[in-house]
Amino acid sequence: MSPRSQGYLFVAITMVIWGGFTLSSRLNAQWGISAWDITALRFALAFCILMPILIYKKDTAFLWHKEPFLLAMIGGVGYCLTSYTAFHYVPAAHAAIFLNGFVPLCTAVAAWLLFKEAFDGHTWLSLLIMLSAVAGMSVLMYQETGVAFGIGDGLFFISAIWWGVFTVLLRHWKLSAWHSMAGVAIWSAIVYVPIYMLFLPKNLSTPTPIHLFGQVIFHGIFVVIIATLAYVEAIKRLGAFKTGSIVTLAPFMAAILAVPLLGEPLSPAIMCGLLGMAFGALQPWRWLMHKDSLQQRLEQQKKQSK
């Protein structure tokens, strides 16, 4: 396979897993798997896989720096607890709107607050589109149910803040994909699993063993390890802009699939939120600008060659 074909293969793998995260997290709520349980089991399994590899490779020195620990508390424990809990309150479509839709915006705001990175014109336009979509969605939801937003929506928005800060710190600290992934998984397990074992409620007897086993394998191996590595490999072959634009579609596609697969509603309010947030997050106008600039460079090269 050519590097370009390999890149699209890695993108497809990432999209399937990220879309599966949305659907499977919603199934956790239906199967009685609590956020406390799946977070602990997810990181415990990843720890059991990754720590022996790091010890074998004699590559554990990076764990004792502050960066992996802070990333684990923000993008590991904090993000998982709020996002998994939110799925117990609202349908999967709300995750696409209030979590994945707001991640680009929260990332831009975090970059401005932490490192004084100014908003560009694309970010301001996305902000306007997203706020308009949320406003329209809230009006429609209030007309339909008498409630504009719920606790699950708030938890998803907090999750977007966690992930935005995590993304900015990861980019600023320039950790490799392997070290960031392993550091988040290992420190999350070291800190959270003992707290879970000693103090937090456990509900492992409610779900069936096959459901619990399947979720632990998927979230502990596929989400934590495989999706991260596939995403990085896709960026190497296709570039960050194209890769990021394509994989952002995954949660929105999962929200649509949740209608027939999970029997979840797709009201006019949800459609308004999905379409508006997807448009604002994907920034399709940048594709057109990117194509125009690429075409101009090709034409200039042709002129220079003549």
Secondary structure, 3 states (H helix, E strand, C coil): CCHHHHHHHHHHHHHHHHHHHHHHHHHHHHHCCCHHHHHHHHHHHHHHHHHHHHHHHCCCHHHHCHHHHHHHHHHHHHHHHHHHHHCCCCCHHHHHHHHHCCHHHHHHHHHHHHHCCCCCHHHHHHHHHHHHHHHHHHHHHHHHHCCCCCHHHHHHHHHHHHHHHHHHHHHHHCCCHHHHHHHHHHHHHHHHHHHHHHHCCCCCCCCCHHHHHHHHHHHHHHHHHHHHHHHHHHHHHHCHHHHHHHHCHHHHHHHHHHHHHHCCCCCHHHHHHHHHHHHHHHCHHHHHHHHHHHHHHHHHHHHHHC
